[in-house]
């Protein structure tokens, strides 16, 4: 009997090890890959066409207004710091409505302690080498050190002694170091896939800065621009990071469906809640400089782009979970695959939604502190436009994330379950290796 079963077992064992040496079998059949391609190729063509039609060719020409961030800047350096009497330099405490810090009649006395008189040198432009002084009060949140690089606001039409002022510090070096550390961490852990992820990140940033932002400034519909640009980012990032496979294509379909839900809900509730989108100084400045920009559309575009990154994570995870479950149990039915993957997805939903809410809350923390100081009721705070905008942004994005789990899981389970040829092939190979000791009779029965 041993002599009979050994030849039977040997070929079966050889076949099993051979399949593992070349990785798992193709996840779906050629027919299903054609069906998926028939859906995604027209979409990709439409995205490319949208990029061509809406391509702005750069931001429109603009002369700086000198307001807020829309001002000319120059590089500078702190060359000298000396202590001075605050009262002698007129560094009185800043009063509400008096940005210059000069108190009027009845203003409080200067703060105790000495002020610092920082001498700043202009290091670029036609006035390179020129110096001016900046007074730093004891209670100022920004301090200077000798040799520190700073950013100067330049007002060419102002009097000569008022043309330059320090508007910020130069953070180029720490930001570069942090970016290099991030890239190293991604490459060390992710290896080749990490390299592709970084390339995709650079391309995504390029789409944002070269297409989305200039196209909106040129007057194109912000929602349409966000949909086209976001879709391009999604296709590039997913296929570059996860490969041109059916698994990635299912994740793309799940992401698209969820983005559609977010777009519809966002449009509905922005209109219903009468949100203008013009709730901060930056938006007001943009609208003032470019009145043709549709601010409500800009708000909806921001919701879509902001949700895209988290959606990619959820859909890829759910698709991978279904594929791995099918790999572990080739005979699993659609219902079993869907139920098992949804148990994974429910844990993912809880963590992702919490992350999204806390991210928005953290970004709006100063605003929430102001409402707390004002001692306003919860209803008043929640329905004010400043907070309602963030609530709509958070909840609409969260609904899209929640919807992406069952949608993507169902699509992935349907695809792998419909691939009967692949499933049968795996079912024939794996059990044979496990039960080879029972001889050729079981194999002949199959």
Secondary structure as a PSIPRED ss2 file (coil, helix, strand):
# PSIPRED VFORMAT (PSIPRED V4.0)

   1 X C   1.000  0.000  0.000
   2 X H   0.000  1.000  0.000
   3 X H   0.000  1.000  0.000
   4 X H   0.000  1.000  0.000
   5 X H   0.000  1.000  0.000
   6 X H   0.000  1.000  0.000
   7 X H   0.000  1.000  0.000
   8 X H   0.000  1.000  0.000
   9 X H   0.000  1.000  0.000
  10 X H   0.000  1.000  0.000
  11 X H   0.000  1.000  0.000
  12 X H   0.000  1.000  0.000
  13 X H   0.000  1.000  0.000
  14 X H   0.000  1.000  0.000
  15 X H   0.000  1.000  0.000
  16 X H   0.000  1.000  0.000
  17 X H   0.000  1.000  0.000
  18 X H   0.000  1.000  0.000
  19 X H   0.000  1.000  0.000
  20 X H   0.000  1.000  0.000
  21 X H   0.000  1.000  0.000
  22 X C   1.000  0.000  0.000
  23 X C   1.000  0.000  0.000
  24 X C   1.000  0.000  0.000
  25 X C   1.000  0.000  0.000
  26 X C   1.000  0.000  0.000
  27 X C   1.000  0.000  0.000
  28 X C   1.000  0.000  0.000
  29 X C   1.000  0.000  0.000
  30 X H   0.000  1.000  0.000
  31 X H   0.000  1.000  0.000
  32 X H   0.000  1.000  0.000
  33 X H   0.000  1.000  0.000
  34 X H   0.000  1.000  0.000
  35 X H   0.000  1.000  0.000
  36 X H   0.000  1.000  0.000
  37 X H   0.000  1.000  0.000
  38 X H   0.000  1.000  0.000
  39 X H   0.000  1.000  0.000
  40 X H   0.000  1.000  0.000
  41 X H   0.000  1.000  0.000
  42 X H   0.000  1.000  0.000
  43 X H   0.000  1.000  0.000
  44 X H   0.000  1.000  0.000
  45 X H   0.000  1.000  0.000
  46 X H   0.000  1.000  0.000
  47 X H   0.000  1.000  0.000
  48 X H   0.000  1.000  0.000
  49 X H   0.000  1.000  0.000
  50 X H   0.000  1.000  0.000
  51 X H   0.000  1.000  0.000
  52 X H   0.000  1.000  0.000
  53 X H   0.000  1.000  0.000
  54 X H   0.000  1.000  0.000
  55 X C   1.000  0.000  0.000
  56 X C   1.000  0.000  0.000
  57 X C   1.000  0.000  0.000
  58 X C   1.000  0.000  0.000
  59 X C   1.000  0.000  0.000
  60 X C   1.000  0.000  0.000
  61 X C   1.000  0.000  0.000
  62 X C   1.000  0.000  0.000
  63 X C   1.000  0.000  0.000
  64 X C   1.000  0.000  0.000
  65 X C   1.000  0.000  0.000
  66 X C   1.000  0.000  0.000
  67 X E   0.000  0.000  1.000
  68 X C   1.000  0.000  0.000
  69 X C   1.000  0.000  0.000
  70 X E   0.000  0.000  1.000
  71 X C   1.000  0.000  0.000
  72 X E   0.000  0.000  1.000
  73 X E   0.000  0.000  1.000
  74 X E   0.000  0.000  1.000
  75 X E   0.000  0.000  1.000
  76 X E   0.000  0.000  1.000
  77 X E   0.000  0.000  1.000
  78 X E   0.000  0.000  1.000
  79 X E   0.000  0.000  1.000
  80 X E   0.000  0.000  1.000
  81 X E   0.000  0.000  1.000
  82 X E   0.000  0.000  1.000
  83 X E   0.000  0.000  1.000
  84 X E   0.000  0.000  1.000
  85 X E   0.000  0.000  1.000
  86 X H   0.000  1.000  0.000
  87 X H   0.000  1.000  0.000
  88 X H   0.000  1.000  0.000
  89 X H   0.000  1.000  0.000
  90 X C   1.000  0.000  0.000
  91 X C   1.000  0.000  0.000
  92 X C   1.000  0.000  0.000
  93 X C   1.000  0.000  0.000
  94 X C   1.000  0.000  0.000
  95 X E   0.000  0.000  1.000
  96 X C   1.000  0.000  0.000
  97 X C   1.000  0.000  0.000
  98 X E   0.000  0.000  1.000
  99 X C   1.000  0.000  0.000
 100 X C   1.000  0.000  0.000
 101 X C   1.000  0.000  0.000
 102 X C   1.000  0.000  0.000
 103 X C   1.000  0.000  0.000
 104 X C   1.000  0.000  0.000
 105 X C   1.000  0.000  0.000
 106 X C   1.000  0.000  0.000
 107 X C   1.000  0.000  0.000
 108 X C   1.000  0.000  0.000
 109 X C   1.000  0.000  0.000
 110 X C   1.000  0.000  0.000
 111 X C   1.000  0.000  0.000
 112 X C   1.000  0.000  0.000
 113 X C   1.000  0.000  0.000
 114 X E   0.000  0.000  1.000
 115 X E   0.000  0.000  1.000
 116 X E   0.000  0.000  1.000
 117 X E   0.000  0.000  1.000
 118 X E   0.000  0.000  1.000
 119 X E   0.000  0.000  1.000
 120 X E   0.000  0.000  1.000
 121 X E   0.000  0.000  1.000
 122 X E   0.000  0.000  1.000
 123 X C   1.000  0.000  0.000
 124 X C   1.000  0.000  0.000
 125 X C   1.000  0.000  0.000
 126 X C   1.000  0.000  0.000
 127 X C   1.000  0.000  0.000
 128 X C   1.000  0.000  0.000
 129 X C   1.000  0.000  0.000
 130 X C   1.000  0.000  0.000
 131 X E   0.000  0.000  1.000
 132 X E   0.000  0.000  1.000
 133 X E   0.000  0.000  1.000
 134 X E   0.000  0.000  1.000
 135 X E   0.000  0.000  1.000
 136 X E   0.000  0.000  1.000
 137 X C   1.000  0.000  0.000
 138 X C   1.000  0.000  0.000
 139 X C   1.000  0.000  0.000
 140 X C   1.000  0.000  0.000
 141 X C   1.000  0.000  0.000
 142 X C   1.000  0.000  0.000
 143 X C   1.000  0.000  0.000
 144 X C   1.000  0.000  0.000
 145 X C   1.000  0.000  0.000
 146 X C   1.000  0.000  0.000
 147 X C   1.000  0.000  0.000
 148 X C   1.000  0.000  0.000
 149 X E   0.000  0.000  1.000
 150 X E   0.000  0.000  1.000
 151 X E   0.000  0.000  1.000
 152 X E   0.000  0.000  1.000
 153 X E   0.000  0.000  1.000
 154 X E   0.000  0.000  1.000
 155 X C   1.000  0.000  0.000
 156 X C   1.000  0.000  0.000
 157 X C   1.000  0.000  0.000
 158 X C   1.000  0.000  0.000
 159 X C   1.000  0.000  0.000
 160 X H   0.000  1.000  0.000
 161 X H   0.000  1.000  0.000
 162 X H   0.000  1.000  0.000
 163 X C   1.000  0.000  0.000
 164 X E   0.000  0.000  1.000
 165 X E   0.000  0.000  1.000
 166 X E   0.000  0.000  1.000
 167 X E   0.000  0.000  1.000
 168 X E   0.000  0.000  1.000
 169 X E   0.000  0.000  1.000
 170 X C   1.000  0.000  0.000
 171 X C   1.000  0.000  0.000
 172 X H   0.000  1.000  0.000
 173 X H   0.000  1.000  0.000
 174 X H   0.000  1.000  0.000
 175 X H   0.000  1.000  0.000
 176 X H   0.000  1.000  0.000
 177 X H   0.000  1.000  0.000
 178 X H   0.000  1.000  0.000
 179 X H   0.000  1.000  0.000
 180 X H   0.000  1.000  0.000
 181 X H   0.000  1.000  0.000
 182 X H   0.000  1.000  0.000
 183 X H   0.000  1.000  0.000
 184 X H   0.000  1.000  0.000
 185 X H   0.000  1.000  0.000
 186 X H   0.000  1.000  0.000
 187 X H   0.000  1.000  0.000
 188 X H   0.000  1.000  0.000
 189 X H   0.000  1.000  0.000
 190 X H   0.000  1.000  0.000
 191 X H   0.000  1.000  0.000
 192 X H   0.000  1.000  0.000
 193 X H   0.000  1.000  0.000
 194 X H   0.000  1.000  0.000
 195 X H   0.000  1.000  0.000
 196 X H   0.000  1.000  0.000
 197 X H   0.000  1.000  0.000
 198 X H   0.000  1.000  0.000
 199 X H   0.000  1.000  0.000
 200 X H   0.000  1.000  0.000
 201 X H   0.000  1.000  0.000
 202 X H   0.000  1.000  0.000
 203 X H   0.000  1.000  0.000
 204 X H   0.000  1.000  0.000
 205 X H   0.000  1.000  0.000
 206 X H   0.000  1.000  0.000
 207 X H   0.000  1.000  0.000
 208 X H   0.000  1.000  0.000
 209 X H   0.000  1.000  0.000
 210 X H   0.000  1.000  0.000
 211 X H   0.000  1.000  0.000
 212 X H   0.000  1.000  0.000
 213 X H   0.000  1.000  0.000
 214 X H   0.000  1.000  0.000
 215 X H   0.000  1.000  0.000
 216 X H   0.000  1.000  0.000
 217 X H   0.000  1.000  0.000
 218 X C   1.000  0.000  0.000
 219 X C   1.000  0.000  0.000
 220 X C   1.000  0.000  0.000
 221 X C   1.000  0.000  0.000
 222 X H   0.000  1.000  0.000
 223 X H   0.000  1.000  0.000
 224 X H   0.000  1.000  0.000
 225 X H   0.000  1.000  0.000
 226 X H   0.000  1.000  0.000
 227 X H   0.000  1.000  0.000
 228 X H   0.000  1.000  0.000
 229 X H   0.000  1.000  0.000
 230 X H   0.000  1.000  0.000
 231 X H   0.000  1.000  0.000
 232 X H   0.000  1.000  0.000
 233 X H   0.000  1.000  0.000
 234 X H   0.000  1.000  0.000
 235 X H   0.000  1.000  0.000
 236 X H   0.000  1.000  0.000
 237 X H   0.000  1.000  0.000
 238 X H   0.000  1.000  0.000
 239 X H   0.000  1.000  0.000
 240 X H   0.000  1.000  0.000
 241 X H   0.000  1.000  0.000
 242 X H   0.000  1.000  0.000
 243 X C   1.000  0.000  0.000
 244 X C   1.000  0.000  0.000
 245 X C   1.000  0.000  0.000
 246 X H   0.000  1.000  0.000
 247 X H   0.000  1.000  0.000
 248 X H   0.000  1.000  0.000
 249 X H   0.000  1.000  0.000
 250 X H   0.000  1.000  0.000
 251 X H   0.000  1.000  0.000
 252 X H   0.000  1.000  0.000
 253 X H   0.000  1.000  0.000
 254 X H   0.000  1.000  0.000
 255 X H   0.000  1.000  0.000
 256 X H   0.000  1.000  0.000
 257 X H   0.000  1.000  0.000
 258 X H   0.000  1.000  0.000
 259 X H   0.000  1.000  0.000
 260 X H   0.000  1.000  0.000
 261 X H   0.000  1.000  0.000
 262 X H   0.000  1.000  0.000
 263 X H   0.000  1.000  0.000
 264 X H   0.000  1.000  0.000
 265 X H   0.000  1.000  0.000
 266 X H   0.000  1.000  0.000
 267 X H   0.000  1.000  0.000
 268 X H   0.000  1.000  0.000
 269 X H   0.000  1.000  0.000
 270 X H   0.000  1.000  0.000
 271 X H   0.000  1.000  0.000
 272 X H   0.000  1.000  0.000
 273 X C   1.000  0.000  0.000
 274 X C   1.000  0.000  0.000
 275 X C   1.000  0.000  0.000
 276 X C   1.000  0.000  0.000
 277 X C   1.000  0.000  0.000
 278 X C   1.000  0.000  0.000
 279 X C   1.000  0.000  0.000
 280 X C   1.000  0.000  0.000
 281 X H   0.000  1.000  0.000
 282 X H   0.000  1.000  0.000
 283 X H   0.000  1.000  0.000
 284 X H   0.000  1.000  0.000
 285 X H   0.000  1.000  0.000
 286 X H   0.000  1.000  0.000
 287 X H   0.000  1.000  0.000
 288 X H   0.000  1.000  0.000
 289 X H   0.000  1.000  0.000
 290 X C   1.000  0.000  0.000
 291 X C   1.000  0.000  0.000
 292 X C   1.000  0.000  0.000
 293 X C   1.000  0.000  0.000
 294 X C   1.000  0.000  0.000
 295 X H   0.000  1.000  0.000
 296 X H   0.000  1.000  0.000
 297 X H   0.000  1.000  0.000
 298 X H   0.000  1.000  0.000
 299 X H   0.000  1.000  0.000
 300 X H   0.000  1.000  0.000
 301 X H   0.000  1.000  0.000
 302 X H   0.000  1.000  0.000
 303 X H   0.000  1.000  0.000
 304 X H   0.000  1.000  0.000
 305 X H   0.000  1.000  0.000
 306 X H   0.000  1.000  0.000
 307 X H   0.000  1.000  0.000
 308 X H   0.000  1.000  0.000
 309 X H   0.000  1.000  0.000
 310 X H   0.000  1.000  0.000
 311 X H   0.000  1.000  0.000
 312 X H   0.000  1.000  0.000
 313 X H   0.000  1.000  0.000
 314 X H   0.000  1.000  0.000
 315 X H   0.000  1.000  0.000
 316 X H   0.000  1.000  0.000
 317 X H   0.000  1.000  0.000
 318 X H   0.000  1.000  0.000
 319 X H   0.000  1.000  0.000
 320 X H   0.000  1.000  0.000
 321 X H   0.000  1.000  0.000
 322 X H   0.000  1.000  0.000
 323 X H   0.000  1.000  0.000
 324 X H   0.000  1.000  0.000
 325 X H   0.000  1.000  0.000
 326 X H   0.000  1.000  0.000
 327 X H   0.000  1.000  0.000
 328 X H   0.000  1.000  0.000
 329 X C   1.000  0.000  0.000
 330 X C   1.000  0.000  0.000
 331 X C   1.000  0.000  0.000
 332 X C   1.000  0.000  0.000
 333 X C   1.000  0.000  0.000
 334 X H   0.000  1.000  0.000
 335 X H   0.000  1.000  0.000
 336 X H   0.000  1.000  0.000
 337 X H   0.000  1.000  0.000
 338 X H   0.000  1.000  0.000
 339 X H   0.000  1.000  0.000
 340 X H   0.000  1.000  0.000
 341 X H   0.000  1.000  0.000
 342 X H   0.000  1.000  0.000
 343 X H   0.000  1.000  0.000
 344 X H   0.000  1.000  0.000
 345 X H   0.000  1.000  0.000
 346 X H   0.000  1.000  0.000
 347 X H   0.000  1.000  0.000
 348 X H   0.000  1.000  0.000
 349 X H   0.000  1.000  0.000
 350 X H   0.000  1.000  0.000
 351 X H   0.000  1.000  0.000
 352 X H   0.000  1.000  0.000
 353 X H   0.000  1.000  0.000
 354 X H   0.000  1.000  0.000
 355 X H   0.000  1.000  0.000
 356 X H   0.000  1.000  0.000
 357 X H   0.000  1.000  0.000
 358 X H   0.000  1.000  0.000
 359 X H   0.000  1.000  0.000
 360 X H   0.000  1.000  0.000
 361 X H   0.000  1.000  0.000
 362 X H   0.000  1.000  0.000
 363 X H   0.000  1.000  0.000
 364 X C   1.000  0.000  0.000
 365 X H   0.000  1.000  0.000
 366 X H   0.000  1.000  0.000
 367 X H   0.000  1.000  0.000
 368 X H   0.000  1.000  0.000
 369 X H   0.000  1.000  0.000
 370 X H   0.000  1.000  0.000
 371 X H   0.000  1.000  0.000
 372 X H   0.000  1.000  0.000
 373 X H   0.000  1.000  0.000
 374 X H   0.000  1.000  0.000
 375 X C   1.000  0.000  0.000
 376 X C   1.000  0.000  0.000
 377 X C   1.000  0.000  0.000
 378 X H   0.000  1.000  0.000
 379 X H   0.000  1.000  0.000
 380 X H   0.000  1.000  0.000
 381 X H   0.000  1.000  0.000
 382 X H   0.000  1.000  0.000
 383 X H   0.000  1.000  0.000
 384 X C   1.000  0.000  0.000
 385 X H   0.000  1.000  0.000
 386 X H   0.000  1.000  0.000
 387 X H   0.000  1.000  0.000
 388 X H   0.000  1.000  0.000
 389 X H   0.000  1.000  0.000
 390 X H   0.000  1.000  0.000
 391 X H   0.000  1.000  0.000
 392 X H   0.000  1.000  0.000
 393 X H   0.000  1.000  0.000
 394 X H   0.000  1.000  0.000
 395 X H   0.000  1.000  0.000
 396 X H   0.000  1.000  0.000
 397 X H   0.000  1.000  0.000
 398 X H   0.000  1.000  0.000
 399 X H   0.000  1.000  0.000
 400 X H   0.000  1.000  0.000
 401 X H   0.000  1.000  0.000
 402 X H   0.000  1.000  0.000
 403 X H   0.000  1.000  0.000
 404 X H   0.000  1.000  0.000
 405 X H   0.000  1.000  0.000
 406 X H   0.000  1.000  0.000
 407 X H   0.000  1.000  0.000
 408 X H   0.000  1.000  0.000
 409 X H   0.000  1.000  0.000
 410 X H   0.000  1.000  0.000
 411 X H   0.000  1.000  0.000
 412 X H   0.000  1.000  0.000
 413 X H   0.000  1.000  0.000
 414 X H   0.000  1.000  0.000
 415 X H   0.000  1.000  0.000
 416 X H   0.000  1.000  0.000
 417 X H   0.000  1.000  0.000
 418 X H   0.000  1.000  0.000
 419 X C   1.000  0.000  0.000
 420 X H   0.000  1.000  0.000
 421 X H   0.000  1.000  0.000
 422 X H   0.000  1.000  0.000
 423 X H   0.000  1.000  0.000
 424 X H   0.000  1.000  0.000
 425 X H   0.000  1.000  0.000
 426 X H   0.000  1.000  0.000
 427 X H   0.000  1.000  0.000
 428 X H   0.000  1.000  0.000
 429 X H   0.000  1.000  0.000
 430 X H   0.000  1.000  0.000
 431 X H   0.000  1.000  0.000
 432 X H   0.000  1.000  0.000
 433 X H   0.000  1.000  0.000
 434 X H   0.000  1.000  0.000
 435 X C   1.000  0.000  0.000
 436 X H   0.000  1.000  0.000
 437 X H   0.000  1.000  0.000
 438 X H   0.000  1.000  0.000
 439 X C   1.000  0.000  0.000
 440 X H   0.000  1.000  0.000
 441 X H   0.000  1.000  0.000
 442 X H   0.000  1.000  0.000
 443 X H   0.000  1.000  0.000
 444 X H   0.000  1.000  0.000
 445 X H   0.000  1.000  0.000
 446 X C   1.000  0.000  0.000
